[in-house]
Structure formats: C-alpha cells, structure tokens
Amino acid sequence: MPFFVKTTMIYRGTLFMGVMSAIKYSEDFKIFFERLQARGKHTTLIQIALMRKMILIAHSLYNSWQRWSSSRNSQTRCVNFE
C-alpha cells in the first residue's frame, strides 16, 4: 500500500472519532448533523461534511489565534487568547 494511502487512512480515522464525539457532545455539530439527516443525506456523507467543517474551523482558529467558544448567545464564536 502506498505511503499516502496509509497516512490518509490514519487522518480519516482520527477525524472520524472526533466527529463522533462532536456529534454527541457539541450542540452546534449535533444541529448540523440533524439538519443534514432531515434532508435525507447518508450518514457517511454527513460525517465527511462534519470532518470538513471541523478542519475549516480549526484552520480559521489557528490563523486568527483564537479559541473556540460554543456559547450560542455570544455575538462571536471565538474568544481571544489574551
């Protein structure tokens, strides 16, 4: 098996476990999951969409030096490190 296939499988497995945890414990991801499920999307497709969403959130937080805040009432979703 080529090297890039093995690393892709490792990353996908790691993200899959993160997605399962996010669906269970994060209200934001749970709402997104249920919304796609109501539209009739397949569970695997929803999980891949959530993986992409997690990567985009992590990348934007890294670039802006901010920390994730899951409070639904706040104007911004992120809190500065300072």
Chimera marker file (.cmm) of the C-alpha trace (Angstrom):
<marker_set name="trace">
<marker id="1" x="0.000" y="0.000" z="0.000" r="1" g="1" b="0" radius="0.5"/>
<marker id="2" x="1.432" y="3.425" z="-0.920" r="1" g="1" b="0" radius="0.5"/>
<marker id="3" x="2.531" y="5.736" z="1.876" r="1" g="1" b="0" radius="0.5"/>
<marker id="4" x="-0.046" y="8.438" z="1.154" r="1" g="1" b="0" radius="0.5"/>
<marker id="5" x="-2.903" y="5.938" z="1.407" r="1" g="1" b="0" radius="0.5"/>
<marker id="6" x="-1.794" y="4.856" z="4.883" r="1" g="1" b="0" radius="0.5"/>
<marker id="7" x="-1.478" y="8.422" z="6.143" r="1" g="1" b="0" radius="0.5"/>
<marker id="8" x="-4.857" y="9.333" z="4.669" r="1" g="1" b="0" radius="0.5"/>
<marker id="9" x="-6.424" y="6.399" z="6.498" r="1" g="1" b="0" radius="0.5"/>
<marker id="10" x="-4.811" y="7.487" z="9.766" r="1" g="1" b="0" radius="0.5"/>
<marker id="11" x="-6.080" y="11.061" z="9.421" r="1" g="1" b="0" radius="0.5"/>
<marker id="12" x="-9.538" y="9.903" z="8.377" r="1" g="1" b="0" radius="0.5"/>
<marker id="13" x="-9.776" y="7.560" z="11.362" r="1" g="1" b="0" radius="0.5"/>
<marker id="14" x="-8.684" y="10.289" z="13.745" r="1" g="1" b="0" radius="0.5"/>
<marker id="15" x="-11.157" y="12.782" z="12.304" r="1" g="1" b="0" radius="0.5"/>
<marker id="16" x="-13.916" y="10.173" z="12.361" r="1" g="1" b="0" radius="0.5"/>
<marker id="17" x="-13.540" y="9.703" z="16.126" r="1" g="1" b="0" radius="0.5"/>
<marker id="18" x="-13.505" y="13.476" z="16.591" r="1" g="1" b="0" radius="0.5"/>
<marker id="19" x="-16.697" y="13.802" z="14.552" r="1" g="1" b="0" radius="0.5"/>
<marker id="20" x="-18.449" y="11.108" z="16.570" r="1" g="1" b="0" radius="0.5"/>
<marker id="21" x="-17.506" y="12.902" z="19.779" r="1" g="1" b="0" radius="0.5"/>
<marker id="22" x="-18.582" y="16.274" z="18.359" r="1" g="1" b="0" radius="0.5"/>
<marker id="23" x="-21.978" y="14.905" z="17.326" r="1" g="1" b="0" radius="0.5"/>
<marker id="24" x="-22.502" y="13.537" z="20.813" r="1" g="1" b="0" radius="0.5"/>
<marker id="25" x="-21.283" y="16.488" z="22.893" r="1" g="1" b="0" radius="0.5"/>
<marker id="26" x="-21.343" y="19.663" z="20.770" r="1" g="1" b="0" radius="0.5"/>
<marker id="27" x="-24.713" y="21.291" z="20.251" r="1" g="1" b="0" radius="0.5"/>
<marker id="28" x="-23.522" y="23.071" z="17.086" r="1" g="1" b="0" radius="0.5"/>
<marker id="29" x="-22.367" y="19.897" z="15.382" r="1" g="1" b="0" radius="0.5"/>
<marker id="30" x="-25.439" y="17.998" z="16.564" r="1" g="1" b="0" radius="0.5"/>
<marker id="31" x="-27.736" y="20.583" z="14.968" r="1" g="1" b="0" radius="0.5"/>
<marker id="32" x="-25.747" y="20.447" z="11.722" r="1" g="1" b="0" radius="0.5"/>
<marker id="33" x="-25.886" y="16.618" z="11.755" r="1" g="1" b="0" radius="0.5"/>
<marker id="34" x="-29.649" y="16.539" z="12.349" r="1" g="1" b="0" radius="0.5"/>
<marker id="35" x="-30.281" y="19.160" z="9.662" r="1" g="1" b="0" radius="0.5"/>
<marker id="36" x="-28.430" y="17.126" z="7.037" r="1" g="1" b="0" radius="0.5"/>
<marker id="37" x="-30.098" y="13.941" z="8.235" r="1" g="1" b="0" radius="0.5"/>
<marker id="38" x="-33.528" y="15.563" z="7.843" r="1" g="1" b="0" radius="0.5"/>
<marker id="39" x="-32.627" y="16.350" z="4.224" r="1" g="1" b="0" radius="0.5"/>
<marker id="40" x="-32.136" y="12.619" z="3.631" r="1" g="1" b="0" radius="0.5"/>
<marker id="41" x="-28.338" y="12.594" z="3.407" r="1" g="1" b="0" radius="0.5"/>
<marker id="42" x="-26.485" y="9.350" z="4.081" r="1" g="1" b="0" radius="0.5"/>
<marker id="43" x="-24.705" y="9.080" z="7.438" r="1" g="1" b="0" radius="0.5"/>
<marker id="44" x="-21.273" y="8.635" z="5.850" r="1" g="1" b="0" radius="0.5"/>
<marker id="45" x="-21.739" y="11.775" z="3.762" r="1" g="1" b="0" radius="0.5"/>
<marker id="46" x="-22.785" y="13.720" z="6.858" r="1" g="1" b="0" radius="0.5"/>
<marker id="47" x="-19.705" y="12.537" z="8.753" r="1" g="1" b="0" radius="0.5"/>
<marker id="48" x="-17.423" y="13.627" z="5.907" r="1" g="1" b="0" radius="0.5"/>
<marker id="49" x="-19.146" y="17.023" z="5.821" r="1" g="1" b="0" radius="0.5"/>
<marker id="50" x="-18.577" y="17.354" z="9.565" r="1" g="1" b="0" radius="0.5"/>
<marker id="51" x="-14.913" y="16.389" z="9.148" r="1" g="1" b="0" radius="0.5"/>
<marker id="52" x="-14.527" y="19.177" z="6.608" r="1" g="1" b="0" radius="0.5"/>
<marker id="53" x="-16.328" y="21.614" z="8.904" r="1" g="1" b="0" radius="0.5"/>
<marker id="54" x="-14.009" y="20.687" z="11.796" r="1" g="1" b="0" radius="0.5"/>
<marker id="55" x="-10.921" y="21.193" z="9.628" r="1" g="1" b="0" radius="0.5"/>
<marker id="56" x="-12.142" y="24.595" z="8.429" r="1" g="1" b="0" radius="0.5"/>
<marker id="57" x="-12.958" y="25.726" z="11.973" r="1" g="1" b="0" radius="0.5"/>
<marker id="58" x="-9.573" y="24.550" z="13.272" r="1" g="1" b="0" radius="0.5"/>
<marker id="59" x="-7.757" y="26.277" z="10.413" r="1" g="1" b="0" radius="0.5"/>
<marker id="60" x="-9.573" y="29.579" z="10.885" r="1" g="1" b="0" radius="0.5"/>
<marker id="61" x="-8.999" y="29.486" z="14.651" r="1" g="1" b="0" radius="0.5"/>
<marker id="62" x="-5.311" y="28.767" z="14.112" r="1" g="1" b="0" radius="0.5"/>
<marker id="63" x="-4.921" y="31.641" z="11.657" r="1" g="1" b="0" radius="0.5"/>
<marker id="64" x="-6.726" y="34.130" z="13.890" r="1" g="1" b="0" radius="0.5"/>
<marker id="65" x="-5.122" y="32.946" z="17.158" r="1" g="1" b="0" radius="0.5"/>
<marker id="66" x="-8.487" y="32.416" z="18.798" r="1" g="1" b="0" radius="0.5"/>
<marker id="67" x="-10.079" y="29.726" z="20.932" r="1" g="1" b="0" radius="0.5"/>
<marker id="68" x="-13.399" y="28.006" z="20.134" r="1" g="1" b="0" radius="0.5"/>
<marker id="69" x="-16.360" y="29.062" z="22.242" r="1" g="1" b="0" radius="0.5"/>
<marker id="70" x="-19.527" y="27.020" z="21.968" r="1" g="1" b="0" radius="0.5"/>
<marker id="71" x="-21.852" y="29.520" z="23.626" r="1" g="1" b="0" radius="0.5"/>
<marker id="72" x="-24.871" y="30.100" z="21.394" r="1" g="1" b="0" radius="0.5"/>
<marker id="73" x="-25.678" y="33.514" z="22.932" r="1" g="1" b="0" radius="0.5"/>
<marker id="74" x="-22.446" y="35.318" z="22.142" r="1" g="1" b="0" radius="0.5"/>
<marker id="75" x="-22.059" y="37.540" z="19.073" r="1" g="1" b="0" radius="0.5"/>
<marker id="76" x="-18.777" y="35.915" z="18.099" r="1" g="1" b="0" radius="0.5"/>
<marker id="77" x="-17.983" y="32.224" z="18.211" r="1" g="1" b="0" radius="0.5"/>
<marker id="78" x="-14.363" y="32.736" z="19.240" r="1" g="1" b="0" radius="0.5"/>
<marker id="79" x="-12.590" y="34.111" z="22.275" r="1" g="1" b="0" radius="0.5"/>
<marker id="80" x="-9.148" y="35.733" z="22.062" r="1" g="1" b="0" radius="0.5"/>
<marker id="81" x="-6.242" y="34.063" z="23.850" r="1" g="1" b="0" radius="0.5"/>
<marker id="82" x="-5.347" y="37.293" z="25.631" r="1" g="1" b="0" radius="0.5"/>
<link id1="1" id2="2" r="1" g="1" b="0" radius="0.2"/>
<link id1="2" id2="3" r="1" g="1" b="0" radius="0.2"/>
<link id1="3" id2="4" r="1" g="1" b="0" radius="0.2"/>
<link id1="4" id2="5" r="1" g="1" b="0" radius="0.2"/>
<link id1="5" id2="6" r="1" g="1" b="0" radius="0.2"/>
<link id1="6" id2="7" r="1" g="1" b="0" radius="0.2"/>
<link id1="7" id2="8" r="1" g="1" b="0" radius="0.2"/>
<link id1="8" id2="9" r="1" g="1" b="0" radius="0.2"/>
<link id1="9" id2="10" r="1" g="1" b="0" radius="0.2"/>
<link id1="10" id2="11" r="1" g="1" b="0" radius="0.2"/>
<link id1="11" id2="12" r="1" g="1" b="0" radius="0.2"/>
<link id1="12" id2="13" r="1" g="1" b="0" radius="0.2"/>
<link id1="13" id2="14" r="1" g="1" b="0" radius="0.2"/>
<link id1="14" id2="15" r="1" g="1" b="0" radius="0.2"/>
<link id1="15" id2="16" r="1" g="1" b="0" radius="0.2"/>
<link id1="16" id2="17" r="1" g="1" b="0" radius="0.2"/>
<link id1="17" id2="18" r="1" g="1" b="0" radius="0.2"/>
<link id1="18" id2="19" r="1" g="1" b="0" radius="0.2"/>
<link id1="19" id2="20" r="1" g="1" b="0" radius="0.2"/>
<link id1="20" id2="21" r="1" g="1" b="0" radius="0.2"/>
<link id1="21" id2="22" r="1" g="1" b="0" radius="0.2"/>
<link id1="22" id2="23" r="1" g="1" b="0" radius="0.2"/>
<link id1="23" id2="24" r="1" g="1" b="0" radius="0.2"/>
<link id1="24" id2="25" r="1" g="1" b="0" radius="0.2"/>
<link id1="25" id2="26" r="1" g="1" b="0" radius="0.2"/>
<link id1="26" id2="27" r="1" g="1" b="0" radius="0.2"/>
<link id1="27" id2="28" r="1" g="1" b="0" radius="0.2"/>
<link id1="28" id2="29" r="1" g="1" b="0" radius="0.2"/>
<link id1="29" id2="30" r="1" g="1" b="0" radius="0.2"/>
<link id1="30" id2="31" r="1" g="1" b="0" radius="0.2"/>
<link id1="31" id2="32" r="1" g="1" b="0" radius="0.2"/>
<link id1="32" id2="33" r="1" g="1" b="0" radius="0.2"/>
<link id1="33" id2="34" r="1" g="1" b="0" radius="0.2"/>
<link id1="34" id2="35" r="1" g="1" b="0" radius="0.2"/>
<link id1="35" id2="36" r="1" g="1" b="0" radius="0.2"/>
<link id1="36" id2="37" r="1" g="1" b="0" radius="0.2"/>
<link id1="37" id2="38" r="1" g="1" b="0" radius="0.2"/>
<link id1="38" id2="39" r="1" g="1" b="0" radius="0.2"/>
<link id1="39" id2="40" r="1" g="1" b="0" radius="0.2"/>
<link id1="40" id2="41" r="1" g="1" b="0" radius="0.2"/>
<link id1="41" id2="42" r="1" g="1" b="0" radius="0.2"/>
<link id1="42" id2="43" r="1" g="1" b="0" radius="0.2"/>
<link id1="43" id2="44" r="1" g="1" b="0" radius="0.2"/>
<link id1="44" id2="45" r="1" g="1" b="0" radius="0.2"/>
<link id1="45" id2="46" r="1" g="1" b="0" radius="0.2"/>
<link id1="46" id2="47" r="1" g="1" b="0" radius="0.2"/>
<link id1="47" id2="48" r="1" g="1" b="0" radius="0.2"/>
<link id1="48" id2="49" r="1" g="1" b="0" radius="0.2"/>
<link id1="49" id2="50" r="1" g="1" b="0" radius="0.2"/>
<link id1="50" id2="51" r="1" g="1" b="0" radius="0.2"/>
<link id1="51" id2="52" r="1" g="1" b="0" radius="0.2"/>
<link id1="52" id2="53" r="1" g="1" b="0" radius="0.2"/>
<link id1="53" id2="54" r="1" g="1" b="0" radius="0.2"/>
<link id1="54" id2="55" r="1" g="1" b="0" radius="0.2"/>
<link id1="55" id2="56" r="1" g="1" b="0" radius="0.2"/>
<link id1="56" id2="57" r="1" g="1" b="0" radius="0.2"/>
<link id1="57" id2="58" r="1" g="1" b="0" radius="0.2"/>
<link id1="58" id2="59" r="1" g="1" b="0" radius="0.2"/>
<link id1="59" id2="60" r="1" g="1" b="0" radius="0.2"/>
<link id1="60" id2="61" r="1" g="1" b="0" radius="0.2"/>
<link id1="61" id2="62" r="1" g="1" b="0" radius="0.2"/>
<link id1="62" id2="63" r="1" g="1" b="0" radius="0.2"/>
<link id1="63" id2="64" r="1" g="1" b="0" radius="0.2"/>
<link id1="64" id2="65" r="1" g="1" b="0" radius="0.2"/>
<link id1="65" id2="66" r="1" g="1" b="0" radius="0.2"/>
<link id1="66" id2="67" r="1" g="1" b="0" radius="0.2"/>
<link id1="67" id2="68" r="1" g="1" b="0" radius="0.2"/>
<link id1="68" id2="69" r="1" g="1" b="0" radius="0.2"/>
<link id1="69" id2="70" r="1" g="1" b="0" radius="0.2"/>
<link id1="70" id2="71" r="1" g="1" b="0" radius="0.2"/>
<link id1="71" id2="72" r="1" g="1" b="0" radius="0.2"/>
<link id1="72" id2="73" r="1" g="1" b="0" radius="0.2"/>
<link id1="73" id2="74" r="1" g="1" b="0" radius="0.2"/>
<link id1="74" id2="75" r="1" g="1" b="0" radius="0.2"/>
<link id1="75" id2="76" r="1" g="1" b="0" radius="0.2"/>
<link id1="76" id2="77" r="1" g="1" b="0" radius="0.2"/>
<link id1="77" id2="78" r="1" g="1" b="0" radius="0.2"/>
<link id1="78" id2="79" r="1" g="1" b="0" radius="0.2"/>
<link id1="79" id2="80" r="1" g="1" b="0" radius="0.2"/>
<link id1="80" id2="81" r="1" g="1" b="0" radius="0.2"/>
<link id1="81" id2="82" r="1" g="1" b="0" radius="0.2"/>
</marker_set>
